[in-house]
């Protein structure tokens, strides 16, 4: 495979961009083909191809970050880009024409049609969205040279709808991998389609969610969105350093029970790693954020010391400290024992959208699918539940951790500042939060 840019041209550009006194910088080149296929009513409703080609160069000074980009991969434009960046001049550059890539959508169409048919066995309406693509990146740095990496990805999202009279209920399930063929071969698209359809039908008979403070059991997998949103962002180095940060002053201090360990590892899950090097050319590596209840580290980009977690939306953006695959490590308790030990509470199977303050960790998150827990057993499905609280309080209140760790790859989209959507992996085993505010709708 040909390099995105000639390596000598990329190194010359990144070498010429810094001004005296600059701390460091890098060149980031990107070539991405992104395809979305949507299936409904037994046919392909939409098929969209998005292509991104471009180069960005960043200068990091002791006081600020300066970044310029061009929307193509023409090496002849690099001298003007570096000159404009170094001397703070306007960049006079016109986008170049890019040839439309050929992309085989047949596997995506097959996955969408098969998933829809499977979900329709138990549900009334279904829409399936299949996302596939590959991002090739080149990072050039004066200190480490040139690194290139290919990052393929695929995800299937099933949205099922059930109706009974005026009642309309929806359910969503997703599965991701680095290759759509792997999803097809293992029948993962069929599995989530069946589960989504059944979940939508169950929700038709849901009762109103209770209001109050209850023990809340968060199931494995997708409920980890709560920890991602309410805890993970506040452990990113730029946010942790701000006034009012939830964890900035707690490094080395206990914030949770010793059964709680929180790790971010870009290699998780093993069949869906996000990257081998981050978007600054730093090798990906696991970072233990909370070890046996004690805050041990933050997620850092190069400006904050580097931990392989400098990530960017694309070539047109500078990197930020970002989560990759943030998970609560598995414990030793069987998940059924956690439920049996909960006399009355709420079981959360899936969490939807909501509002989160990244710095303080305050959140209001909607429960997509939840159930009552009564006498140590999962009972009736509930509707309209909202979980409310503060991330550090959630960590402090985790009193049971199951052995059933499940990590979802390439299925969750994260927002930070104006950089959205960036794919992250999320995961956790079954956990119990001893007390959490639940608001009924």
N, C-alpha and C positions, 0 to 999 in steps of 0.2 A: 504494500500500500504506500502510495506517495505521501511524503510529509505535507502537512497543511501549508507550511511555509519553508523555504530554504533555511536550514538551521543557521548558516552563516549570516543571512540577512536578519533573522530574528535576534541573534546575539548582538549584531552591530546596532540594531535599533534600541535594544534594552540597555546597551552600554552607552549610547549617546543621549538617552533621555534624562538621566539624573543631572541635577545642577549641584554645584559645590554645597556641601552641608546636608544634602538629602540623606535619609537613612537607608532606603532601599527602594526597589521597584521591581516590576516584572511585566512581561508581555504575555497576554492571554489571547490565543486564537481559537476560534470555534467553528465547527462545521456540523450542523444539526439538521436531521430530517425527522419530522414529528408528524405522525399520521393518526387521525381520529376517525374511527368508523362507528356510526350509530345505527343500530338495528331496532326496528319496531314493526309490528304488524306483519312479520314474516318477510321483511325486505329491508334492504339498506336504505335508510332515509338520508344519511349524509356521509360523505367521505371527504375529509379535509386534510390537506398537506401543508405544513408550515415549514419553511426552510429558513435557517439562520446561518449566515456566513459573515464573519467579521473578526476584527482585531482590536483589542483594547490595550493601552499601555498606562501604567500607573506609576506615579511618583509619590513617595511617602516622605514628607518633610517633618522636622520636629514639631510643626504646628498644625499641619493639615494634610489632606490627601488630594492629589490632582490626577484626573483621569480623563483621557480622550480616546475616542474610538472611530473606526471607519467601518462601513457596512459591506465589506468585501474582503477577499484574501489576496489582493494584489500586492506583491512585495515591493513594487515600485513606489507605493504610497507610503511606505514606512519612514523614509527620511523626512517627508513633510509632516508626518504625524509626530515624530520625535521632536522636530524643531518647534512645532507649535506648542507641544507640551512643555518643553524646557523653558521656552521664552514667554509662556503665557500669551501666545498669539492666537488669533482666530484660525480655525482650521478650514481651509478652502479645499474641500474634497467632495466630489460627486459620487453617489453610489454607482457601482458597476453592475452590469447585467449578469445575472447568474442563470445558468442552465437549470431547467427543471429536472430534478432527479427522478429516476425510475424506482418505484417502490412496490414490492409485491404485497398487495393487500388481501390476497386470497386467504391466507391463514387467519387474518383478523375477521374477515367476513364469515368464515366457517365457525370461528369461536363465537361470534355474535349470534348467528342463527341457531347454533346448537344450544347455547345458553338460554336464549329466549324460549325455544321449544321446551326445554327442560323445566323452566320456571312456570310456563303456562300449564303444565300438568297439574299444578296446585294453586295457581294464582290467576287472576282475571286479566290483568294488564301488565305488560313488561316492556321496559326499554333497556337495552344493553349498549354500553359504550366501551369500545376496545381501543386502547391507546398503545401504540408501538412506536419505536424510534431508535435512533442511535445518535449519540453526541460524541464527536471526536474533538479532542482538545490538544493544544500544544501550549506549554508554558515554558518561557525562556527567562532565565535569571542569570545575572552576572556571576553569582557564586556557585551555582549548581549546574549550569548549562541548560540544555533543552530536554524536556520530558514530554512525551506524547502518550495519549491513552484513548482507547475506544470504550464508550460506556453505553452498551445496548440496554433497552428496557422494554417491558410490556406489562400491561395491566388490563384486567377485565372488570368492569363495574356493572352490576345488575341492580336495577331499580324496579321493584315489584309493587303493584297496587292491588288492593282488595277492596271491594265495595259491598255494602249490605244496607239497602235503603239509603238513608242520608249519610251513613257512616262511610268514610273513606280513610283507609289506612295505607301507609307506605312503609317499605323496608328496603334497606340497601346493604349489599355485600360486595366485597372486592377481593381480588387476588392479584398478585403481581409476581414477576420473575424477570430475569434478564432476557428471556426468549419466549415468544408466543408459542413456539413449538413445544417447549417444556410444559406449558400450561395445558396444551391440547393433549400431549402424550399421557399426562397424569390425570386427565379428566377434572382438573381443578375448577374449570369454568362451569362444569355441570354441577359440581358439588355446591358451589356458592349460589348458583341459580336456584337449585332446589331449596336450599336453606332460606334464601331471600323470599321465595314464594310462600313457603310455610310460615315464615315470620310475619309477613303481611296479613295472611289469613288469621293468624292468632290474634293480631292486634285489633281486629274488628270487634272482638268480645272484650276488649280491655276495659277496666274500671278506672275511675278517676284516681290519679296519683294522690297519695296522702301528703300533707304538709306538716313539717316539723323537722326536728333533728333526730336522725335514726342511724343505726349501723348501716353502712352501704357496702355491699359486696360487689366489686368490679370484676367481671369475668375476664378470661385471658384474651389477649389480642387487642382488638380495636378500642376498648375502653382506656387503653394506655394514652389515648389522645388527651385525657385529663392531665396526666403527669407531664406530657409533652408541653401542653399549653400553659399550665399553671405553675409548673416547677422548672421545666427544662430551659425556657427562655431566660429566666432569672439567673440561670447558671452559665449563660454566655458572657464572656469576659467584658464586653463593652457595656452590657446592661448591669452586670454585677458591680461595676465600678461607679455607677451613678448614685447620686444621693437618693435615698429612699429605697434602694435595692433590697430585695428580700433576703439575699444571701451575702452581700458584699462584705459585711463585717463578721461573718460566721465561719470563715475558713478555719478549719481545725477544731470546730466546735460541734457538739452533738445536736442534731436536729430531728432525729428519728430513733426508733427502736433499733437495736443491733440486728434485727432480722432484715432490715432494709438496706439494700445496696443498689445504687443507680449508676449505670454504665452507659457511655455512648461509644459504640464500636461500628465504624462504617462498613465492616465486613459482615455484619449481621443483617438478615439471616444468611447462612452459608450459600444458599442458592440464589440470593438476590442482593449481592453487595452493591453499594452505591458507587464506590470509586477506590482506586488503589493509591492515587495521589489526589490531594485536594486542589482547589482552583488557584492556589499559590505555588504549587509544585512541592508541597510538603507531603511526605509519606503518611498515609492514613494509619492511625493507630488507636487502640482503645484507650479511653480516658475514664477513670473511675471518679465520678463526681461526688457520690456519697458512698462511703465504705463503712458498712456495719453501723449506719446511723450517723456517721461523722462526715462533714463536708471536707473533701480532700482536694478538689481541683475545680477549675472552670474550663469551659471550652474556649480555645484561643485561636485567633488568627495570628499572622506574623507580627502585627502591630502590638499584640498583647503577649508575645512570647512563643506562639506557635504550638499547636498540638494536632495538626492535621485536620483542622476544622474551619479553615478559611474557605467559604463557599460564596458563589455569586450566581445570580439568575442567568447571566450570559456575558458575552464579551463587552456589552455596553454598560456594565455595572462594575464598580469596585467590589472586592470581596468583603464579607463581614464574618464575624464568628457565628457559626450556625450549627445546629444539631444535624446529625446524620441518621444514626440508628440508636435512639435513646430507649433503654429498657430497664425495668426493675428486674434484677436477677432472681432466678428461681429459688424458692425456699424448699423445705422438706415436707410440708404438710399436704396431705391429699386434699384436693379442692372440695370434695364432698364433705370432708370433716369441717371445713370452714363454714359451709352453709348449715350443717347440722348444729354447729355451735352458736348460730344466730337465731334467737327466739323470734324476734320481730324486726323487720328491716326491709331493705330494697335491694334487689339484685339487678345489676345493669349489664346487659348483653352488648349494647352498642350505644355510642354517643355521637350526636350530630354537631351542628354548629353552635355558636354562642359568642359571648364577649369575654375577652381576657385582657388584663393589663399586664404586659410582659414583665415590667420591672418589679412590681409589687406581688404579682402572682394572683391577684384577685380575679375571680371568674364567675360567670353564669353560663352553664352549658346545658343544652337540651339533651334529654335522654331519647334516643331513637327507639330503643326497645328495652323495656324493663319489666320487672315482675315484683310482686310482693313476696316477702319471705315471712312465713307464718309457721311457728312451732318447728323451726329448723328445716323447713321444706320450701321449695320454690312453689308459689301459688299462682294467683291470677295475674295476667298481664296488666300493665298500667299504661295510661296515656297522659300526656301533658306534663311530665315530670321535668323539672329543672334543678340541676345541682348547683349550689352556690357556696362560695367560700374563698379561701386563700391558700395558695399552693403550699407554703410552709406548714400551715395547720393540717393539711391533708397528709403530708409526709409524717408529721409528728403523731398523727392519729392512726397510722397503719399498725394494726396489732396482729395481723395474721398474713402470711405469704405462702401461696401454694407452690406445688412442684410442677405445675403445668404451663411453663413458659411457652408463649406463642408470639412470634414476631411476624408482622405483616410487611412485606417488601414492595416498594414502588407503588403504593396505593394512597398515601396521604399527602396532601398538598399544604405547605406551610407558608405563612406570610410573615415577613419582617420588614418594617418600614415600607418602601415602595417596591420591594423585590418579591413578587408573587407571580406565578406559583412555582415553588421549589419543592421537589419531591423529597420526602424523608421517610424513613422506616420507623415504625413504632411497635412496641411490644411489652408484654408483661405476663406474669402468671395471674391466677386468681388471687386477689388481695382483699382484705377487709379494712375499711376505714371505720373506726369505732364510733365516730359521730360526725355526721355531715348534714348540712341543711338541704332539705328537699322541699321544693315548692310545687304544689299541684296546680295543674292548668284547668 
